[in-house]
Amino acid sequence: MAPRLSPLLVLAAVALAACGKEETPPPKPTIGFRVQSVDLGKSVGANKRVVKPAAAFTPKDTVFAVVNSIGVSQRVTMVASWKDAKGATLAEYTQVVAPSGPAATEFHVVNAKGWTVGKYAVVLTANGTQVANKPYEVTKK
């Protein structure tokens, strides 16, 4: 017959095992993070939102893309890939964000020599998934 352990001895062993261990807080949950819209424009306000949406730009304009999202996430890696009409990448920028509700993530691109007249697009991804492909055009004026 096996010896029986007293409940007090079992309780002491459990308490001793728990001593010295730091509890790690659970990670913040991801609650419905999703991109609602993407706006293009020539400027953004203090709230990081596009002041006046635009789809046509001049060669000297800075092109802004603002990703409007909702939801909560501990980490979202957002990438904006600026492409020409043939799909070649002209520039690519990455931002890591931790949204805790409605958010605006701003990207922009400028060409000091001036953009060539033609069609372009910005492709946006969140955690590797494409969330938007926004075409725009550069015109003479």
Buried (B, 14 or more C-beta within 10 A) or exposed (E): EEEEEEEEEEEEEEEEEEEEEEEEEEEEEBEEBEBEEBBBBBEBEEEBBBEEEBEEBEBEBEBBBBBBBBBBBEEBEBBBBBBBEEEEEEBBBEEEBEBEEEBBBBBBBEBEEEBEEEEBBBBBBBEEEEBBEBEBBBEEE
